Amino acid sequence: MMRALEREHPAAGGWIVDERGLIRRHINVFVNGELGGDETAVGAEDRVDVLPAISGG
């Protein structure tokens, strides 16, 4: 699904998944409000939120 997102939005290319096709460490993917990951199944009616981690000091 993340590859499809990058195809639809080329500016996101390389920011969400790495060269191996895995979600980058600093990206959090939530499916229906629950933290998901590379293996999380997503259905047509599911809500997916992709959020970058934010830190500061």
Contact map, one row per residue, 1 for C-alpha under 8 A:
111110000000000000000000000000000000000000000000000000000
111111000000000110000010000000000000000000000000000000000
111111100000000010001000000000000000000000000000000000000
111111110000000000000000000000000000000000000000000000000
111111111001000000000000000000000000000000000000000000000
011111111111110100000000000000000000000000000000000000000
001111111100100000000000000000000000000000000000000000000
000111111100000000000000000000000000000000000000000000000
000011111111100000000000000000000000000000000000000000000
000001111111100000000000000000000000000000000000000000000
000001001111100000000000000000000000000000000000000000000
000011001111111100000000000000000000000000000000000000000
000001101111111110000000000000000000000000000000000000000
000001000001111111100000000000000000000000000000000000000
000000000001111111000001000000000000000000000000000000000
010001000001111111000011001000000000000000000000000000000
011000000000111111111111000000000000000000000000000000000
000000000000011111111111000000000000000000000000000000000
000000000000010011111100000000000000000000000000000000000
000000000000000011111100000000000000000000000000000000000
001000000000000011111110000000000000000000000000000000000
000000000000000011111111000000000000010000000000000000000
010000000000000111001111101000000000110000000000000000000
000000000000001111000111111000000000000000000000000000000
000000000000000000000011111100000000000000000000000000000
000000000000000000000001111100000000000000000000000110000
000000000000000100000011111110000000000000000000011110000
000000000000000000000000111111000011100000000000011110000
000000000000000000000000001111100011100000000001111000000
000000000000000000000000000111111111100000000001110000000
000000000000000000000000000011111111000001000111100000000
000000000000000000000000000001111100000000000111000000000
000000000000000000000000000001111110000000000011100000000
000000000000000000000000000001111111000000000000000000000
000000000000000000000000000111101111100000000000000000000
000000000000000000000000000111100111111100000000000000000
000000000000000000000010000111000011111100000000000000000
000000000000000000000110000000000001111100000000000000000
000000000000000000000000000000000001111110000000000000000
000000000000000000000000000000000001111111000000000000000
000000000000000000000000000000000000001111100000000000000
000000000000000000000000000000100000000111110100000000000
000000000000000000000000000000000000000011111100000000000
000000000000000000000000000000000000000001111100000000000
000000000000000000000000000000000000000000111110000000000
000000000000000000000000000000110000000001111111000000000
000000000000000000000000000000111000000000001111100000000
000000000000000000000000000011111000000000000111110000000
000000000000000000000000000011101000000000000011111000000
000000000000000000000000001111000000000000000001111100000
000000000000000000000000001110000000000000000000111110000
000000000000000000000000011100000000000000000000011111000
000000000000000000000000011100000000000000000000001111100
000000000000000000000000000000000000000000000000000111110
000000000000000000000000000000000000000000000000000011111
000000000000000000000000000000000000000000000000000001111
000000000000000000000000000000000000000000000000000000111
